[in-house]
Amino acid sequence: MPSTASPRANPRPNRGPAAAADNRRALIAAAREVYAEGGLTAPFSAVAKRAGVGQGSLYRHFPDRTALAVAVFEDNVRELEDYTSEPDRTVDDLLDRVVDQAVVSTALIELITADLSDARIATLGARFHALVERLVARDRQAGRVGAHLEADDVTMAAGMLATELARAQPAHRAAAARRARALFAAAFAPR
């Protein structure tokens, strides 16, 4: 006699340790989505569910929310490093990309800025500062920014921009980014 129960979807096969890298990538992608939609109040378990992995896998890769936020921002910094390695990239290009990243990472920005003394966060900050130093030197040499501009100024501006976007209502983020960028352009310009 045929079963009347609804057919169950085939469970994902357990690939064990071979799936670790894929699971990690899936968890990072899921974290971006979950926290963009639900903010920091979204349950940590929702990340595992969205990624299609068990909670054990989530905690093996990311024992806490900060570890997960650091992984998301490590991907962001790597993307910025790659993007700004092209010789025609400028400080303005960097800030455009920071805006793009901040808009989808607002809740994670709040989390990562809550404890800037965390060594994991400090390492990302140092990598970001190094790429900013390269861009400032390049822009200074090309006459696109003033001699007064320091890498610390751009790093601070990027942090202010990301924080302001994180606090702004989604409908107001584009306008806030434009206002901030206009202020930075005036402050960075050659004198």
Contacts in CASP RR format, 6 or more apart in sequence:
PFRMAT RR
TARGET T0000
AUTHOR 0000-0000-0000
METHOD contacts of the structure
MODEL  1
MPSTASPRANPRPNRGPAAAADNRRALIAAAREVYAEGGLTAPFSAVAKR
AGVGQGSLYRHFPDRTALAVAVFEDNVRELEDYTSEPDRTVDDLLDRVVD
QAVVSTALIELITADLSDARIATLGARFHALVERLVARDRQAGRVGAHLE
ADDVTMAAGMLATELARAQPAHRAAAARRARALFAAAFAPR
12 52 0 8 1.000
20 61 0 8 1.000
23 51 0 8 1.000
23 53 0 8 1.000
23 57 0 8 1.000
23 61 0 8 1.000
24 61 0 8 1.000
24 71 0 8 1.000
26 51 0 8 1.000
26 52 0 8 1.000
26 53 0 8 1.000
27 47 0 8 1.000
27 48 0 8 1.000
27 51 0 8 1.000
27 53 0 8 1.000
27 57 0 8 1.000
27 58 0 8 1.000
27 61 0 8 1.000
27 62 0 8 1.000
27 68 0 8 1.000
27 71 0 8 1.000
28 68 0 8 1.000
28 71 0 8 1.000
28 72 0 8 1.000
28 75 0 8 1.000
29 51 0 8 1.000
30 47 0 8 1.000
30 48 0 8 1.000
30 50 0 8 1.000
30 51 0 8 1.000
30 52 0 8 1.000
31 47 0 8 1.000
31 68 0 8 1.000
31 69 0 8 1.000
31 71 0 8 1.000
31 72 0 8 1.000
31 108 0 8 1.000
32 72 0 8 1.000
32 104 0 8 1.000
32 105 0 8 1.000
32 108 0 8 1.000
33 50 0 8 1.000
34 42 0 8 1.000
34 46 0 8 1.000
34 47 0 8 1.000
34 50 0 8 1.000
35 42 0 8 1.000
35 105 0 8 1.000
35 106 0 8 1.000
35 107 0 8 1.000
35 108 0 8 1.000
36 104 0 8 1.000
36 105 0 8 1.000
36 106 0 8 1.000
36 107 0 8 1.000
38 107 0 8 1.000
39 106 0 8 1.000
39 107 0 8 1.000
40 65 0 8 1.000
40 107 0 8 1.000
40 110 0 8 1.000
40 111 0 8 1.000
42 107 0 8 1.000
44 58 0 8 1.000
44 65 0 8 1.000
44 68 0 8 1.000
45 55 0 8 1.000
45 58 0 8 1.000
47 58 0 8 1.000
47 68 0 8 1.000
48 54 0 8 1.000
48 55 0 8 1.000
48 56 0 8 1.000
48 57 0 8 1.000
48 58 0 8 1.000
51 58 0 8 1.000
61 67 0 8 1.000
61 71 0 8 1.000
62 68 0 8 1.000
62 71 0 8 1.000
65 111 0 8 1.000
66 111 0 8 1.000
66 112 0 8 1.000
66 114 0 8 1.000
66 115 0 8 1.000
66 118 0 8 1.000
66 120 0 8 1.000
66 121 0 8 1.000
67 120 0 8 1.000
69 108 0 8 1.000
69 111 0 8 1.000
69 112 0 8 1.000
70 112 0 8 1.000
70 118 0 8 1.000
70 120 0 8 1.000
70 121 0 8 1.000
70 124 0 8 1.000
72 105 0 8 1.000
72 108 0 8 1.000
73 105 0 8 1.000
73 108 0 8 1.000
73 112 0 8 1.000
73 121 0 8 1.000
73 124 0 8 1.000
74 124 0 8 1.000
76 101 0 8 1.000
76 105 0 8 1.000
77 124 0 8 1.000
77 125 0 8 1.000
77 127 0 8 1.000
77 128 0 8 1.000
77 131 0 8 1.000
79 97 0 8 1.000
79 101 0 8 1.000
80 94 0 8 1.000
80 97 0 8 1.000
80 98 0 8 1.000
80 101 0 8 1.000
80 128 0 8 1.000
80 131 0 8 1.000
81 127 0 8 1.000
81 131 0 8 1.000
83 89 0 8 1.000
83 93 0 8 1.000
83 94 0 8 1.000
83 97 0 8 1.000
84 93 0 8 1.000
84 94 0 8 1.000
84 131 0 8 1.000
84 134 0 8 1.000
84 135 0 8 1.000
87 138 0 8 1.000
89 135 0 8 1.000
89 138 0 8 1.000
90 135 0 8 1.000
90 138 0 8 1.000
90 139 0 8 1.000
90 144 0 8 1.000
91 132 0 8 1.000
91 135 0 8 1.000
91 136 0 8 1.000
91 139 0 8 1.000
91 144 0 8 1.000
91 145 0 8 1.000
91 149 0 8 1.000
91 154 0 8 1.000
91 188 0 8 1.000
92 144 0 8 1.000
92 181 0 8 1.000
92 185 0 8 1.000
94 131 0 8 1.000
94 132 0 8 1.000
94 135 0 8 1.000
94 154 0 8 1.000
94 158 0 8 1.000
95 154 0 8 1.000
95 157 0 8 1.000
95 158 0 8 1.000
95 161 0 8 1.000
95 181 0 8 1.000
95 184 0 8 1.000
98 158 0 8 1.000
98 159 0 8 1.000
98 161 0 8 1.000
98 162 0 8 1.000
99 161 0 8 1.000
99 165 0 8 1.000
99 177 0 8 1.000
99 181 0 8 1.000
101 162 0 8 1.000
102 109 0 8 1.000
102 161 0 8 1.000
102 162 0 8 1.000
102 165 0 8 1.000
102 166 0 8 1.000
103 165 0 8 1.000
103 173 0 8 1.000
103 177 0 8 1.000
105 162 0 8 1.000
105 166 0 8 1.000
106 165 0 8 1.000
106 166 0 8 1.000
107 166 0 8 1.000
109 162 0 8 1.000
109 163 0 8 1.000
109 165 0 8 1.000
109 166 0 8 1.000
110 166 0 8 1.000
112 121 0 8 1.000
113 163 0 8 1.000
115 121 0 8 1.000
116 122 0 8 1.000
125 155 0 8 1.000
128 155 0 8 1.000
128 158 0 8 1.000
129 151 0 8 1.000
129 152 0 8 1.000
129 155 0 8 1.000
132 151 0 8 1.000
132 154 0 8 1.000
132 155 0 8 1.000
132 158 0 8 1.000
133 151 0 8 1.000
135 154 0 8 1.000
136 145 0 8 1.000
136 149 0 8 1.000
136 150 0 8 1.000
136 151 0 8 1.000
136 154 0 8 1.000
139 145 0 8 1.000
139 149 0 8 1.000
140 146 0 8 1.000
140 147 0 8 1.000
140 149 0 8 1.000
143 190 0 8 1.000
144 190 0 8 1.000
145 188 0 8 1.000
145 189 0 8 1.000
145 190 0 8 1.000
146 188 0 8 1.000
146 189 0 8 1.000
146 190 0 8 1.000
146 191 0 8 1.000
147 190 0 8 1.000
148 191 0 8 1.000
149 188 0 8 1.000
153 187 0 8 1.000
153 188 0 8 1.000
154 188 0 8 1.000
157 180 0 8 1.000
157 184 0 8 1.000
157 187 0 8 1.000
160 180 0 8 1.000
161 177 0 8 1.000
161 180 0 8 1.000
161 181 0 8 1.000
161 184 0 8 1.000
164 176 0 8 1.000
164 180 0 8 1.000
165 173 0 8 1.000
165 176 0 8 1.000
165 177 0 8 1.000
168 176 0 8 1.000
END
